[in-house]
Amino acid sequence: MKFITFIRSFVFNILFALCAMVFGTLVIITAPFGRNVQLYFVDRYTDAVMLSAKYSVGLTYTIEGAENVPTDEACIVWSKHQSIFECYILQQYLPRHTWVFKKALLHVPFFGWGLRAIDPVPIDRKGGRSAVEQIIEKGSERLKKGVWIMLFPEGTRMPVGKTRKFGRSGAFLSQKSGHKILPVAHNSGEFWRRGDLLIDSGNVTVVIGKPIDPEGKTIDEITIEAKTWIEKTQRRISPMYAEKAAYYEQRGDQDTSGDLKDSRKT
């Protein structure tokens, strides 16, 4: 069984790399034809990766809570980051959006070229307050244009069941811009584990929560409401997540510091 998983994963990783090379190149050479043409090839890249995952390793997804996706306004999407797969799911399913991510990704050959086409908000993780200010400024600009903002509040990929302090930049952006936060939970890490080239077959469950309106709420209240829903939903859809979360909590290895800190400053 492991041998079959290895072969299927090997095939997928080859296809994954080829997709990045082909469509990354197409995004670059079609730049003179405008952003819409580039975005067309970004979408086709996402489709190609999803089809490769489906037919090489048998990885698919199901959406719950589709009715919660607003159709009349752009939102700030908050999601757990367990693997790479949720990026492609959300890129394929949600309205046109861009990401907040570490600027080093822009220098990744082919993949980084495609990222530039979606007009992202690259930041320096060590930038502190300046990074938050950039997210608010650039994020607000994108939202005014109707472009959704995708943000992983924990800042990095986390193992299944592991959690850490949610960054406050997304809540600041929500409060300053007036745009709602759309919380998302999923169990992609059960199938495509962090740092693992082996991918298991299965169906990823993605749950979209009700938008969180920032009006009349502090930064901490926004953050806690979103995190509480995400963590509760993660445990509902993923027994593995609940089991591992209990293990980390028993070990005292869950980093939840700062969740309620500094509320007096907001």
C-alpha positions as CSV (number, residue, x, y, z in Angstrom):
1,M,0.0,0.0,0.0
2,K,2.8,2.4,0.9
3,F,4.5,1.5,-2.4
4,I,1.4,2.4,-4.4
5,T,1.1,5.7,-2.4
6,F,4.8,6.4,-3.2
7,I,4.3,5.8,-7.0
8,R,1.1,7.8,-7.2
9,S,2.7,10.6,-5.2
10,F,5.8,10.5,-7.4
11,V,3.6,10.9,-10.5
12,F,1.7,13.8,-8.9
13,N,4.9,15.6,-7.9
14,I,6.2,15.4,-11.4
15,L,2.9,16.8,-12.8
16,F,2.9,19.4,-10.1
17,A,6.3,20.7,-11.1
18,L,5.5,20.6,-14.8
19,C,2.3,22.6,-14.2
20,A,4.3,25.3,-12.4
21,M,6.9,25.4,-15.2
22,V,4.4,25.5,-18.1
23,F,1.9,28.0,-16.6
24,G,4.5,30.1,-14.8
25,T,6.2,30.6,-18.2
26,L,2.8,31.4,-19.9
27,V,2.1,34.0,-17.2
28,I,5.4,35.7,-17.9
29,I,5.2,35.7,-21.8
30,T,1.6,36.9,-21.8
31,A,2.3,39.9,-19.6
32,P,2.1,42.3,-22.6
33,F,-1.5,41.2,-23.2
34,G,-2.7,42.4,-19.8
35,R,-3.5,41.2,-16.4
36,N,-6.7,39.4,-17.4
37,V,-4.8,37.2,-19.8
38,Q,-2.3,36.3,-17.1
39,L,-5.1,35.6,-14.6
40,Y,-6.7,33.2,-17.2
41,F,-3.5,31.1,-17.1
42,V,-3.3,31.3,-13.3
43,D,-6.8,29.8,-13.2
44,R,-5.8,27.1,-15.7
45,Y,-2.8,26.3,-13.6
46,T,-5.1,25.8,-10.6
47,D,-7.4,23.6,-12.6
48,A,-4.4,21.5,-13.9
49,V,-3.1,21.0,-10.3
50,M,-6.5,19.9,-9.1
51,L,-7.0,17.5,-11.9
52,S,-3.5,16.1,-11.4
53,A,-4.3,15.5,-7.7
54,K,-7.7,13.9,-8.5
55,Y,-6.4,11.4,-11.1
56,S,-2.9,10.7,-9.9
57,V,-3.4,10.4,-6.1
58,G,-7.2,10.3,-5.8
59,L,-7.4,13.5,-3.8
60,T,-10.7,15.5,-4.1
61,Y,-12.7,17.9,-1.9
62,T,-16.2,18.7,-0.7
63,I,-17.4,22.2,0.3
64,E,-19.8,22.8,3.2
65,G,-21.3,26.2,3.9
66,A,-21.3,27.4,0.3
67,E,-24.3,29.6,1.1
68,N,-22.1,31.6,3.5
69,V,-19.9,33.1,0.7
70,P,-21.1,36.7,0.1
71,T,-21.9,37.6,-3.5
72,D,-22.1,41.4,-3.0
73,E,-18.8,42.2,-1.2
74,A,-15.2,41.2,-0.9
75,C,-14.0,39.5,2.2
76,I,-10.9,38.6,4.1
77,V,-10.5,34.9,4.2
78,W,-9.0,33.3,7.3
79,S,-8.0,29.6,7.0
80,K,-5.8,27.1,8.8
81,H,-2.7,26.3,6.8
82,Q,-1.9,22.6,7.0
83,S,-0.7,21.8,3.4
84,I,-0.5,23.3,0.0
85,F,-3.8,21.8,-1.2
86,E,-6.1,24.2,0.5
87,C,-4.5,27.0,-1.4
88,Y,-5.6,25.5,-4.7
89,I,-9.1,24.5,-3.4
90,L,-9.8,28.1,-2.3
91,Q,-8.2,29.6,-5.4
92,Q,-10.5,27.4,-7.5
93,Y,-13.7,27.8,-5.5
94,L,-13.8,31.3,-4.0
95,P,-14.2,34.6,-6.0
96,R,-11.1,36.3,-7.4
97,H,-8.6,36.8,-4.5
98,T,-5.0,37.3,-3.7
99,W,-2.8,36.3,-0.8
100,V,-0.8,37.8,2.0
101,F,2.5,35.8,2.2
102,K,6.2,36.0,2.9
103,K,7.9,37.9,0.0
104,A,10.5,35.2,-0.4
105,L,7.9,33.2,-2.3
106,L,8.0,35.7,-5.2
107,H,11.6,34.5,-5.9
108,V,10.6,30.8,-6.4
109,P,11.1,30.0,-10.1
110,F,7.9,29.6,-12.2
111,F,5.7,29.5,-9.1
112,G,6.7,33.0,-7.9
113,W,6.1,34.3,-11.4
114,G,2.5,33.2,-11.3
115,L,2.1,34.8,-7.9
116,R,3.1,38.2,-9.2
117,A,0.1,38.0,-11.6
118,I,-2.4,37.9,-8.8
119,D,-1.2,41.2,-7.3
120,P,-0.4,39.8,-3.9
121,V,0.6,41.4,-0.6
122,P,4.1,40.1,0.1
123,I,5.5,41.0,3.5
124,D,8.6,40.6,5.6
125,R,7.6,38.4,8.6
126,K,10.2,40.2,10.7
127,G,8.8,43.6,9.7
128,G,6.7,43.9,12.9
129,R,4.4,46.9,12.8
130,S,5.5,47.9,9.3
131,A,4.3,44.6,8.0
132,V,0.9,45.1,9.6
133,E,0.7,48.6,8.2
134,Q,1.5,47.2,4.7
135,I,-1.2,44.6,5.0
136,I,-3.8,47.2,6.0
137,E,-2.7,49.6,3.3
138,K,-2.3,47.2,0.4
139,G,-5.1,44.9,1.6
140,S,-7.6,47.8,1.7
141,E,-6.6,48.8,-1.8
142,R,-7.3,45.3,-3.1
143,L,-10.6,45.0,-1.2
144,K,-11.8,48.4,-2.7
145,K,-11.3,46.9,-6.1
146,G,-13.4,43.9,-5.2
147,V,-10.4,41.5,-4.8
148,W,-10.7,39.2,-1.8
149,I,-7.7,38.8,0.6
150,M,-6.5,35.3,1.6
151,L,-4.7,35.2,4.9
152,F,-3.4,32.4,7.1
153,P,-3.6,33.9,10.6
154,E,-1.0,31.5,12.1
155,G,1.5,32.7,9.6
156,T,2.8,29.3,8.5
157,R,1.9,25.7,7.8
158,M,1.0,23.8,11.0
159,P,0.8,20.1,11.7
160,V,-2.6,18.6,12.2
161,G,-3.9,19.4,15.6
162,K,-1.3,22.0,16.3
163,T,-2.3,25.6,16.9
164,R,-0.6,28.8,17.7
165,K,-1.4,32.4,18.3
166,F,-3.5,34.0,15.5
167,G,-1.8,37.1,14.1
168,R,-3.8,40.3,14.5
169,S,-3.1,41.9,11.1
170,G,-6.2,40.3,9.5
171,A,-8.4,41.7,12.3
172,F,-6.8,45.1,11.9
173,L,-7.5,45.0,8.2
174,S,-11.1,44.0,8.8
175,Q,-11.7,46.7,11.4
176,K,-10.0,49.5,9.3
177,S,-11.6,48.6,6.0
178,G,-15.0,47.5,7.3
179,H,-14.8,44.3,5.3
180,K,-15.9,41.0,6.9
181,I,-13.8,38.0,7.8
182,L,-14.8,34.7,6.2
183,P,-13.5,31.8,8.4
184,V,-12.6,28.5,6.8
185,A,-11.8,25.1,8.3
186,H,-10.5,22.0,6.5
187,N,-8.7,18.7,7.0
188,S,-6.3,18.8,4.1
189,G,-3.4,18.0,6.4
190,E,-4.7,14.5,6.9
191,F,-3.9,13.7,3.3
192,W,-1.1,16.1,2.3
193,R,1.1,16.4,5.4
194,R,3.3,19.4,6.1
195,G,6.8,18.7,4.6
196,D,5.8,15.3,3.2
197,L,6.1,14.4,-0.5
198,L,3.8,11.4,0.1
199,I,0.1,12.2,-0.5
200,D,-2.8,9.9,0.6
201,S,-6.0,9.6,-1.4
202,G,-9.2,10.8,0.1
203,N,-11.7,13.6,0.2
204,V,-10.8,16.9,1.9
205,T,-13.7,18.5,3.8
206,V,-13.7,22.3,3.5
207,V,-16.2,24.2,5.7
208,I,-17.0,27.9,5.2
209,G,-18.4,29.7,8.2
210,K,-20.6,32.8,8.4
211,P,-18.9,36.1,7.7
212,I,-17.8,37.9,10.9
213,D,-18.7,41.6,10.8
214,P,-16.1,43.8,12.5
215,E,-18.5,46.6,13.3
216,G,-18.5,47.4,17.0
217,K,-15.9,44.8,17.9
218,T,-12.3,45.1,19.2
219,I,-9.4,43.5,17.4
220,D,-9.4,40.8,20.1
221,E,-13.1,40.1,19.8
222,I,-12.8,39.7,16.0
223,T,-9.8,37.4,16.4
224,I,-11.3,35.2,19.2
225,E,-14.6,34.8,17.4
226,A,-12.8,33.6,14.2
227,K,-10.4,31.4,16.0
228,T,-13.0,29.8,18.2
229,W,-15.2,28.9,15.2
230,I,-12.2,27.6,13.2
231,E,-10.8,25.4,16.0
232,K,-14.3,24.1,17.0
233,T,-15.0,23.2,13.4
234,Q,-11.6,21.6,12.8
235,R,-12.4,19.2,15.7
236,R,-15.9,18.4,14.3
237,I,-14.7,17.5,10.8
238,S,-11.5,15.8,11.8
239,P,-11.2,13.2,14.6
240,M,-7.5,13.2,13.9
241,Y,-7.2,16.9,14.5
242,A,-9.1,16.5,17.8
243,E,-7.0,13.6,18.9
244,K,-3.7,15.3,18.1
245,A,-4.9,18.6,19.6
246,A,-5.6,16.8,22.9
247,Y,-2.1,15.2,22.7
248,Y,-0.4,18.6,22.2
249,E,-2.5,20.2,25.0
250,Q,-1.6,17.3,27.4
251,R,2.1,17.9,26.6
252,G,1.7,21.6,27.2
253,D,2.9,22.1,23.6
254,Q,0.0,24.2,22.2
255,D,1.1,27.8,21.6
256,T,-2.0,29.9,22.3
257,S,-0.1,32.7,23.9
258,G,-1.3,36.2,23.1
259,D,-4.9,35.2,22.2
260,L,-6.3,37.5,24.9
261,K,-3.3,39.8,25.4
262,D,-3.2,43.5,24.8
263,S,-7.0,43.9,24.5
264,R,-6.7,47.1,26.3
265,K,-4.6,48.5,23.4
266,T,-7.3,47.9,20.8
